Amino acid sequence: MNIFEPPYSPGDIVYVLYRNPHTQNVAMIQEAAIVSDPDHPGQLAVFLYETYYPITEDMAIYRTEEEAEKAYNYYFGSVE
């Protein structure tokens, strides 16, 4: 999936695969919002846990929770 097609808009709700920064072997699906990046005018960011993350090709961003669950299951095994 190309993260830039179709383009995101501020206010879009997306789902990301997020690794716990304190425990790298823990990953989860987290709902996040697409917002205007306050540090880089004209660019978008993912707002997650009160932090702005620039959108990059390395981010696992999905439009639906179902898409995120399929990817999670593929990379990490079943959610249950």
Summary of the structure (lengths in Angstrom):
residues: 80
radius of gyration: 12.7
end to end distance: 25.0
largest distance: 40.1
contacts: 180
relative contact order: 0.23
helix: 15%
strand: 35%
